Amino acid sequence: MLQKSLLHHAWIEHAPFLRFDYITLIFFTPLILVSSPIWFPIGTLLFIAVSGFLSVFGFGASTFAAISWAYRYFKRSRIADTASHMKD
């Protein structure tokens, strides 16, 4: 009785979803194969564009961080030159 219940639960409950998956796979596979000469160049161009965009802004952010750090570092290192307010 337990095995019949498990079999009934596992197959009947998920059967509509499995049928839908197989039907969509059968329907869309030829469309994907036929239209792949269009999608591959578009995907390649989008990949190059997004990679370039992220690279430019990533390099810009790292350059800004490096310049900001260098400015704070050299501004802080001039303490010996600006100690004229100290008393002898």
N, CA, C and O atoms as a MOPAC input file, in Angstrom:
PM7 MOZYME 1SCF
protein

 N      0.81800 1    -1.19400 1     0.00000 1
 C      0.00000 1     0.00000 1     0.00000 1
 C      0.86600 1     1.26400 1     0.00000 1
 O      0.53900 1     2.25500 1    -0.65300 1
 N      1.97600 1     1.21100 1     0.74300 1
 C      2.85500 1     2.37300 1     0.82600 1
 C      3.51600 1     2.65200 1    -0.52200 1
 O      3.62800 1     3.81100 1    -0.92300 1
 N      3.95900 1     1.60200 1    -1.23100 1
 C      4.59900 1     1.81600 1    -2.52300 1
 C      3.61800 1     2.35200 1    -3.55200 1
 O      3.98800 1     3.18500 1    -4.37900 1
 N      2.39500 1     1.89900 1    -3.51700 1
 C      1.39600 1     2.41200 1    -4.44100 1
 C      1.15400 1     3.89600 1    -4.16900 1
 O      0.98900 1     4.68800 1    -5.09700 1
 N      1.13400 1     4.25700 1    -2.90000 1
 C      0.92100 1     5.65500 1    -2.53500 1
 C      2.08600 1     6.52500 1    -3.00000 1
 O      1.87400 1     7.62600 1    -3.50900 1
 N      3.32200 1     6.03700 1    -2.82600 1
 C      4.48400 1     6.79700 1    -3.26500 1
 C      4.51500 1     6.93800 1    -4.78000 1
 O      4.82700 1     8.01100 1    -5.29600 1
 N      4.19400 1     5.86700 1    -5.49600 1
 C      4.18000 1     5.91800 1    -6.94700 1
 C      3.10300 1     6.88100 1    -7.43400 1
 O      3.33100 1     7.68000 1    -8.34300 1
 N      1.95200 1     6.79400 1    -6.82700 1
 C      0.85600 1     7.68500 1    -7.20400 1
 C      1.24500 1     9.13800 1    -6.94200 1
 O      0.99200 1    10.00700 1    -7.77600 1
 N      1.84400 1     9.39800 1    -5.81800 1
 C      2.21600 1    10.76600 1    -5.45000 1
 C      3.31500 1    11.31200 1    -6.36200 1
 O      3.25000 1    12.46400 1    -6.79000 1
 N      4.30200 1    10.50700 1    -6.65200 1
 C      5.44900 1    11.00000 1    -7.41300 1
 C      5.10200 1    11.24200 1    -8.88100 1
 O      5.56900 1    12.22400 1    -9.45900 1
 N      4.30600 1    10.38500 1    -9.49500 1
 C      4.08000 1    10.52400 1   -10.92500 1
 C      2.87600 1    11.40900 1   -11.25500 1
 O      2.96900 1    12.28500 1   -12.11500 1
 N      1.76900 1    11.18700 1   -10.58800 1
 C      0.53700 1    11.88500 1   -10.95200 1
 C      0.63100 1    13.37000 1   -10.61300 1
 O      0.13100 1    14.21100 1   -11.36000 1
 N      1.25600 1    13.68700 1    -9.51100 1
 C      1.30600 1    15.08400 1    -9.08800 1
 C      2.18700 1    15.92800 1   -10.00900 1
 O      1.89500 1    17.10300 1   -10.22900 1
 N      3.25000 1    15.35200 1   -10.54600 1
 C      4.18100 1    16.11100 1   -11.37800 1
 C      3.97600 1    15.87300 1   -12.87500 1
 O      4.68500 1    16.46700 1   -13.68600 1
 N      3.05100 1    15.04300 1   -13.25100 1
 C      2.85600 1    14.71100 1   -14.65900 1
 C      2.49300 1    15.91100 1   -15.52400 1
 O      3.04600 1    16.03300 1   -16.61600 1
 N      1.59900 1    16.80400 1   -15.10700 1
 C      1.30400 1    17.94800 1   -15.99000 1
 C      2.52200 1    18.82500 1   -16.25400 1
 O      2.68200 1    19.34900 1   -17.35600 1
 N      3.37000 1    18.98500 1   -15.26200 1
 C      4.56400 1    19.80700 1   -15.44200 1
 C      5.55900 1    19.12500 1   -16.37400 1
 O      6.20300 1    19.78500 1   -17.19000 1
 N      5.68600 1    17.81000 1   -16.25500 1
 C      6.59300 1    17.09100 1   -17.13800 1
 C      6.10200 1    17.14800 1   -18.58200 1
 O      6.89600 1    17.32500 1   -19.50500 1
 N      4.80100 1    16.99900 1   -18.77300 1
 C      4.26400 1    17.08400 1   -20.12900 1
 C      4.49100 1    18.47700 1   -20.70100 1
 O      4.86600 1    18.61300 1   -21.86500 1
 N      4.27000 1    19.50100 1   -19.90600 1
 C      4.47000 1    20.87500 1   -20.36700 1
 C      5.92900 1    21.10900 1   -20.72800 1
 O      6.22000 1    21.75300 1   -21.73700 1
 N      6.84600 1    20.59700 1   -19.92100 1
 C      8.27300 1    20.75500 1   -20.21700 1
 C      8.64400 1    20.08400 1   -21.53100 1
 O      9.35400 1    20.66900 1   -22.34900 1
 N      8.17100 1    18.86700 1   -21.73700 1
 C      8.51100 1    18.15900 1   -22.96400 1
 C      7.87400 1    18.81300 1   -24.18600 1
 O      8.50200 1    18.88800 1   -25.24200 1
 N      6.64500 1    19.28400 1   -24.05600 1
 C      5.98200 1    19.94300 1   -25.18700 1
 C      6.71500 1    21.22200 1   -25.55600 1
 O      6.94100 1    21.48700 1   -26.73700 1
 N      7.08900 1    22.01700 1   -24.56300 1
 C      7.81500 1    23.25400 1   -24.86800 1
 C      9.19600 1    22.94700 1   -25.44300 1
 O      9.66200 1    23.65600 1   -26.33500 1
 N      9.85200 1    21.90700 1   -24.94800 1
 C     11.15300 1    21.52100 1   -25.49300 1
 C     11.02000 1    21.09000 1   -26.95400 1
 O     11.82900 1    21.48100 1   -27.79600 1
 N     10.00500 1    20.29000 1   -27.25100 1
 C      9.78500 1    19.83800 1   -28.62600 1
 C      9.42600 1    21.01500 1   -29.52600 1
 O      9.85000 1    21.05800 1   -30.68100 1
 N      8.66100 1    21.95700 1   -29.02000 1
 C      8.22700 1    23.09200 1   -29.83000 1
 C      9.34400 1    24.10800 1   -30.05100 1
 O      9.50500 1    24.61400 1   -31.16100 1
 N     10.11700 1    24.41100 1   -29.00800 1
 C     11.09200 1    25.49300 1   -29.11000 1
 C     12.46400 1    25.05900 1   -29.63600 1
 O     13.22700 1    25.91300 1   -30.08700 1
 N     12.80100 1    23.79200 1   -29.59700 1
 C     14.10700 1    23.35500 1   -30.08500 1
 C     14.31200 1    23.67700 1   -31.56800 1
 O     15.36900 1    24.20200 1   -31.91800 1
 N     13.36700 1    23.39400 1   -32.44300 1
 C     13.58500 1    23.79500 1   -33.84900 1
 C     13.67900 1    25.30600 1   -34.01900 1
 O     14.46400 1    25.78600 1   -34.83800 1
 N     12.89700 1    26.05700 1   -33.26500 1
 C     12.97500 1    27.51200 1   -33.36300 1
 C     14.33600 1    28.02700 1   -32.91800 1
 O     14.89100 1    28.93900 1   -33.53200 1
 N     14.86700 1    27.45100 1   -31.86100 1
 C     16.18800 1    27.86700 1   -31.37400 1
 C     17.26500 1    27.50700 1   -32.39800 1
 O     18.16200 1    28.30500 1   -32.66800 1
 N     17.17100 1    26.30800 1   -32.96300 1
 C     18.17200 1    25.89500 1   -33.95300 1
 C     18.09800 1    26.73400 1   -35.22500 1
 O     19.13000 1    27.09100 1   -35.79100 1
 N     16.89800 1    27.04700 1   -35.67300 1
 C     16.75200 1    27.82900 1   -36.89800 1
 C     17.20500 1    29.26700 1   -36.68400 1
 O     17.81000 1    29.86800 1   -37.57100 1
 N     16.91600 1    29.81900 1   -35.51200 1
 C     17.25900 1    31.22600 1   -35.26100 1
 C     18.63800 1    31.40500 1   -34.62900 1
 O     19.00700 1    32.53300 1   -34.30100 1
 N     19.40200 1    30.34900 1   -34.44800 1
 C     20.72200 1    30.48400 1   -33.82200 1
 C     21.69700 1    31.33900 1   -34.62300 1
 O     22.54300 1    31.99100 1   -34.01100 1
 N     21.63300 1    31.37900 1   -35.95900 1
 C     22.52500 1    32.30700 1   -36.67000 1
 C     22.25300 1    33.77700 1   -36.33600 1
 O     23.11800 1    34.63000 1   -36.53400 1
 N     21.07300 1    34.06800 1   -35.83900 1
 C     20.76000 1    35.43600 1   -35.41900 1
 C     21.19700 1    35.66200 1   -33.97600 1
 O     21.77700 1    36.69900 1   -33.65400 1
 N     20.91900 1    34.69200 1   -33.10900 1
 C     21.17400 1    34.87800 1   -31.67300 1
 C     22.65000 1    34.84900 1   -31.32500 1
 O     23.07800 1    35.55000 1   -30.40800 1
 N     23.43600 1    34.05600 1   -32.03500 1
 C     24.85800 1    33.95700 1   -31.68700 1
 C     25.60500 1    35.26900 1   -31.89600 1
 O     26.32000 1    35.68900 1   -30.98600 1
 N     25.48200 1    35.93900 1   -33.03700 1
 C     26.16800 1    37.23300 1   -33.17500 1
 C     25.62800 1    38.29800 1   -32.22500 1
 O     26.38700 1    39.11300 1   -31.70100 1
 N     24.30700 1    38.28800 1   -32.00400 1
 C     23.73000 1    39.25900 1   -31.06600 1
 C     24.26900 1    39.00700 1   -29.66600 1
 O     24.63000 1    39.94800 1   -28.96000 1
 N     24.32500 1    37.74300 1   -29.26100 1
 C     24.86300 1    37.41500 1   -27.94100 1
 C     26.32800 1    37.77500 1   -27.81000 1
 O     26.76800 1    38.24200 1   -26.76000 1
 N     27.08500 1    37.55800 1   -28.87500 1
 C     28.50700 1    37.91600 1   -28.85700 1
 C     28.69100 1    39.41800 1   -28.72400 1
 O     29.51000 1    39.87800 1   -27.92800 1
 N     27.93100 1    40.18700 1   -29.50200 1
 C     28.03200 1    41.64800 1   -29.41500 1
 C     27.60100 1    42.16400 1   -28.04700 1
 O     28.23100 1    43.06600 1   -27.49300 1
 N     26.52800 1    41.59400 1   -27.50200 1
 C     26.09200 1    42.01600 1   -26.16500 1
 C     27.13700 1    41.67900 1   -25.11000 1
 O     27.38600 1    42.47300 1   -24.20300 1
 N     27.74900 1    40.50000 1   -25.22800 1
 C     28.78500 1    40.11600 1   -24.27300 1
 C     29.97000 1    41.06900 1   -24.33800 1
 O     30.48700 1    41.49000 1   -23.30300 1
 N     30.40300 1    41.41200 1   -25.54700 1
 C     31.53300 1    42.33700 1   -25.70100 1
 C     31.17300 1    43.71600 1   -25.16700 1
 O     31.98700 1    44.35700 1   -24.50300 1
 N     29.95000 1    44.18100 1   -25.45400 1
 C     29.53600 1    45.50600 1   -24.98900 1
 C     29.45300 1    45.56700 1   -23.46900 1
 O     29.92700 1    46.52500 1   -22.85900 1
 N     28.85400 1    44.55000 1   -22.85800 1
 C     28.73100 1    44.54000 1   -21.39500 1
 C     30.10100 1    44.38800 1   -20.74900 1
 O     30.37800 1    45.03500 1   -19.73900 1
 N     30.95700 1    43.55100 1   -21.30900 1
 C     32.31100 1    43.39300 1   -20.76000 1
 C     33.09600 1    44.69000 1   -20.84400 1
 O     33.78100 1    45.06500 1   -19.89300 1
 N     33.00300 1    45.37500 1   -21.96900 1
 C     33.68900 1    46.65800 1   -22.11300 1
 C     33.15300 1    47.70100 1   -21.15500 1
 O     33.92400 1    48.44100 1   -20.54400 1
 N     31.84000 1    47.76600 1   -21.01900 1
 C     31.21100 1    48.71800 1   -20.10200 1
 C     31.67300 1    48.47700 1   -18.66600 1
 O     32.07200 1    49.41100 1   -17.97100 1
 N     31.61600 1    47.22000 1   -18.22800 1
 C     32.03600 1    46.90400 1   -16.85900 1
 C     33.52800 1    47.12600 1   -16.66400 1
 O     33.95100 1    47.56100 1   -15.59300 1
 N     34.33000 1    46.83700 1   -17.67700 1
 C     35.77300 1    47.05700 1   -17.56600 1
 C     36.09800 1    48.53500 1   -17.43500 1
 O     36.90200 1    48.92100 1   -16.58600 1
 N     35.48000 1    49.36800 1   -18.26700 1
 C     35.75800 1    50.80700 1   -18.21600 1
 C     35.38200 1    51.37700 1   -16.86000 1
 O     36.16600 1    52.11000 1   -16.25800 1
 N     34.19700 1    51.05100 1   -16.37400 1
 C     33.78700 1    51.60200 1   -15.08800 1
 C     34.53600 1    50.96500 1   -13.92600 1
 O     34.74000 1    51.61000 1   -12.89800 1
 N     34.94800 1    49.70900 1   -14.07300 1
 C     35.76900 1    49.08300 1   -13.03800 1
 C     37.14500 1    49.71100 1   -12.94900 1
 O     37.64200 1    49.98300 1   -11.85600 1
 N     37.76500 1    49.94200 1   -14.11200 1
 C     39.06800 1    50.61800 1   -14.11400 1
 C     38.94100 1    52.04600 1   -13.60900 1
 O     39.83100 1    52.53700 1   -12.91500 1
 N     37.85000 1    52.71600 1   -13.94600 1
 C     37.63000 1    54.07900 1   -13.45700 1
 C     37.47800 1    54.11800 1   -11.94800 1
 O     38.02500 1    55.00100 1   -11.28700 1
 N     36.73600 1    53.16300 1   -11.39700 1
 C     36.55000 1    53.11900 1    -9.94800 1
 C     37.86300 1    52.80000 1    -9.24200 1
 O     38.16700 1    53.39400 1    -8.20800 1
 N     38.64300 1    51.87200 1    -9.78800 1
 C     39.91900 1    51.54800 1    -9.14500 1
 C     40.90800 1    52.70500 1    -9.27400 1
 O     41.69600 1    52.94300 1    -8.35800 1
 N     40.88200 1    53.42300 1   -10.38800 1
 C     41.74700 1    54.60000 1   -10.53700 1
 C     41.35800 1    55.68200 1    -9.54800 1
 O     42.22300 1    56.30300 1    -8.93000 1
 N     40.06100 1    55.91100 1    -9.39400 1
 C     39.58900 1    56.89700 1    -8.42300 1
 C     40.00500 1    56.50700 1    -7.00700 1
 O     40.43500 1    57.36100 1    -6.23100 1
 N     39.88300 1    55.22900 1    -6.66600 1
 C     40.27400 1    54.77000 1    -5.33600 1
 C     41.77600 1    54.94400 1    -5.12200 1
 O     42.19900 1    55.34800 1    -4.03900 1
 N     42.58500 1    54.64700 1    -6.13400 1
 C     44.03700 1    54.79000 1    -6.00400 1
 C     44.44200 1    56.25300 1    -5.85800 1
 O     45.29600 1    56.58100 1    -5.03400 1
 N     43.83800 1    57.12900 1    -6.64900 1
 C     44.16700 1    58.55800 1    -6.54300 1
 C     43.71600 1    59.11100 1    -5.20200 1
 O     44.42400 1    59.90800 1    -4.58800 1
 N     42.54400 1    58.69400 1    -4.74400 1
 C     42.04700 1    59.14500 1    -3.44500 1
 C     42.97400 1    58.69100 1    -2.31900 1
 O     43.28600 1    59.46400 1    -1.41400 1
 N     43.41300 1    57.42600 1    -2.38100 1
 C     44.32600 1    56.92500 1    -1.35300 1
 C     45.65700 1    57.67800 1    -1.40200 1
 O     46.18700 1    58.05900 1    -0.35800 1
 N     46.19800 1    57.89400 1    -2.59900 1
 C     47.48500 1    58.58800 1    -2.73100 1
 C     47.38100 1    60.01800 1    -2.21600 1
 O     48.29900 1    60.50200 1    -1.55400 1
 N     46.28300 1    60.69700 1    -2.50800 1
 C     46.09700 1    62.06700 1    -2.02400 1
 C     46.07600 1    62.09800 1    -0.49400 1
 O     46.74300 1    62.92500 1     0.12700 1
 N     45.30500 1    61.18900 1     0.10200 1
 C     45.25400 1    61.16400 1     1.57300 1
 C     46.60000 1    60.76400 1     2.17300 1
 O     46.98000 1    61.27100 1     3.22900 1
 N     47.32500 1    59.86200 1     1.51200 1
 C     48.61500 1    59.41400 1     2.02600 1
 C     49.63200 1    60.55200 1     2.00900 1
 O     50.30900 1    60.79100 1     3.00900 1
 N     49.74500 1    61.25200 1     0.88500 1
 C     50.73900 1    62.32500 1     0.79100 1
 C     50.32900 1    63.55800 1     1.58000 1
 O     51.20000 1    64.29500 1     2.04300 1
 N     49.06500 1    63.80400 1     1.74800 1
 C     48.60000 1    64.92400 1     2.56300 1
 C     48.94800 1    64.66900 1     4.02900 1
 O     49.31000 1    65.60000 1     4.74800 1
 N     48.84300 1    63.43800 1     4.46900 1
 C     49.13600 1    63.08000 1     5.84600 1
 C     50.63700 1    63.08000 1     6.11200 1
 O     51.04400 1    63.32700 1     7.24800 1
 N     51.47400 1    62.81300 1     5.11700 1
 C     52.91300 1    62.67400 1     5.35300 1
 C     53.62900 1    64.01600 1     5.47700 1
 O     54.84000 1    64.02000 1     5.69700 1
 N     52.96600 1    65.12700 1     5.35100 1
 C     53.59400 1    66.44200 1     5.44900 1
 C     53.46900 1    67.03700 1     6.85400 1
 O     53.54700 1    68.25500 1     7.01100 1
 N     53.28400 1    66.23200 1     7.83500 1
 C     53.13400 1    66.72100 1     9.20400 1
 C     54.42400 1    67.38900 1     9.67500 1
 O     54.36300 1    68.39800 1    10.37900 1
 N     55.58400 1    66.85700 1     9.30900 1
 C     56.86100 1    67.43900 1     9.74900 1
 C     57.06100 1    68.83400 1     9.16200 1
 O     57.66300 1    69.68200 1     9.82100 1
 N     56.58700 1    69.10100 1     7.96100 1
 C     56.74000 1    70.41400 1     7.33300 1
 C     55.80900 1    71.45900 1     7.93400 1
 O     56.11300 1    72.65000 1     7.88600 1
 N     54.69100 1    71.04100 1     8.49300 1
 C     53.69700 1    72.00000 1     8.97300 1
 C     53.67900 1    72.10100 1    10.48700 1
 O     52.65400 1    72.45200 1    11.07100 1
 N     54.78700 1    71.80100 1    11.12600 1
 C     54.83000 1    71.84800 1    12.58800 1
 C     55.32500 1    73.19800 1    13.09000 1
 O     55.93500 1    73.26400 1    14.15700 1
 N     55.08100 1    74.26300 1    12.35900 1
 C     55.55600 1    75.58800 1    12.77700 1
 C     54.76800 1    76.13600 1    13.96000 1
 O     55.21900 1    77.07800 1    14.61200 1
 N     53.61400 1    75.57200 1    14.24700 1
 C     52.82600 1    76.06300 1    15.37000 1
 C     53.30700 1    75.49500 1    16.70900 1
 O     52.82800 1    75.91300 1    17.76300 1
 N     54.24000 1    74.55600 1    16.67600 1
 C     54.76200 1    73.96500 1    17.91200 1
 C     55.74500 1    74.92800 1    18.57400 1
 O     56.49500 1    75.62800 1    17.89400 1
 N     55.73300 1    74.95600 1    19.89400 1
 C     56.65200 1    75.82800 1    20.64500 1
 C     57.98200 1    75.11200 1    20.86300 1
 O     58.02300 1    73.88800 1    20.98200 1
 N     59.05300 1    75.87300 1    20.91400 1
 C     60.38300 1    75.31900 1    21.18200 1
 C     60.56500 1    74.98700 1    22.63200 1
 O     61.63000 1    74.51100 1    23.02800 1

